[in-house]
Amino acid sequence: MANFCGNCGSPLKEGSICSCQQQTTQDQEQSIPEQQQNTHQPQYVQIMTPAPPNAFVIYLKKMWTLIIALVKSPAKVGIQFVGSADYKIALGLIGAQVLAVVFLFLSFVGKYNSAIVAAYNLSTSKAYSTGTSTVRVNFGRLSDIKFPMFTVFVVVGIITFGLACLMAGVIMLIIKIFKGNTDYKHMLCVSGINSIMSTPFLLAAFFVSLSMPMDIAKSISSNNVPLIYSSLIFPFLYPLLIALVGNIIGWFTSLKVITGGSDIDDNKTIYVLFLSAIVMIIATYLTIKVGGPMCLPSAIREGLSKLS
């Protein structure tokens, strides 16, 4: 009786094995060593190393740690920082003061612009009595009487940063006049301490300025002259007084920490800071005189140019 392969159906001789089954057996025998070989090969696992910390983040953390330490021990930490001559951190401290000053002045300018817009809208719809006659106020074009916000941001920032760097140079030169030894990096750290000690007061002045609205339109509508003057003065006076207190504290701190970056004695330090303050007051006045008009509304600039 003929035999057939149960797999492919090919006829087979008695006792023989079909070629298709032989091939399957060989494949299975070859696959077993390969599996055994794979099981003995070492398995490598890739370990993800954490990304290195950002340099700017490290810089901010270092500066914040210094600020906290200054709050706890301003004299000791300030002297150590000035002695380290870490001018990069000093520039960051000055930058913090620049932002605070810019925010404060932008709040002033925004307050003024809002008052001008309100008064402008009021002037277009209402005439005002002067006691003897009735007049209608003409403000001109609104864009000519508003402060340019972006220009104020840039000019105030540049002036503040420049004056802080100038302060370091002035103190260095006056110390050398008194035959002391120092360099610009150490005095830039003194300027940085001055800046960061006044920054909290500048921020406080900024928030006080925001909390004191300048309702000039309501004052004009009431025809109350004292109320008009108070609405023009007090929203700026109180914040400026707070900022002035911060500036004074910054200079007193500079008086204490200046010895960390120079060999000048304490008696001469008083004269150095006093003369430096006088020079900086003059420099600030000249800087504002030159750069201030760029921040004024165009109508006011044109009026000042005609007067000069």
BELHU-V951645 format. One record per backbone hydrogen bond with DSSP energy under -1.0 kcal/mol. CO is the residue of the C=O (numbers start at 1). NH is the residue of the N-H. Records with the same first field share a line. If there is no record, write none. Layout:
CO=NH / NH
This chain:
3=12
5=9
10=5
12=3
13=16
18=22
19=23
20=24
21=25
22=26
23=27
24=28
25=29
26=30
27=31
28=32
30=34
31=35
32=36
33=37
34=38
35=39
54=58
55=59
56=60
57=61
58=62
59=63
60=64
61=65
62=66
63=67
64=68
65=69
66=70
67=71
68=72
69=73
73=77
74=78
75=79
76=80
77=81
78=82
79=83
80=84
85=87
86=90
87=91
88=92
89=93
90=94
91=95
92=96
93=97
94=98
95=99
96=100
97=101
98=102
99=103
100=104
101=105
102=106
103=107
104=108
105=109
106=110
107=111
108=112
109=113
110=114
111=115
112=116
113=117
114=118
115=119
116=120
117=121
118=122
119=123
120=124
122=125
128=135
133=130
135=128
142=145
144=299
148=152
149=153
150=154
151=155
152=156
153=157
154=158
155=159
156=160
157=161
158=162
159=163
160=164
161=165
162=166
163=167
164=168
165=169
166=170
167=171
168=172
169=173
170=174
171=175
172=176
173=177
174=178
175=180
176=179
183=187
184=188
185=189
186=190
187=191
188=192
189=193
190=194
191=195
192=196
193=197
194=198
195=199
198=202
199=203
200=204
201=205
202=206
203=207
204=208
205=209
206=210
207=211
214=216
215=219
216=220
217=221
218=222
219=224
220=223
224=228
225=229
226=230
227=231
228=232
229=233
230=234
233=236 / 237
234=238
236=240
237=241
238=242
239=243
240=244
241=245
242=246
243=247
244=248
245=249
246=250
247=251
248=252
249=253
250=254
251=255
252=256
253=257
254=258
257=260
258=261
265=269
266=270
268=272
269=273
270=274
271=275
272=276
273=277
274=278
275=279
276=280
277=281
278=282
279=283
280=284
281=285
282=286
283=287
284=288
285=289
286=290
287=291
288=292
292=295
297=301
298=302
299=303
300=304
301=305
302=306
303=307
304=308
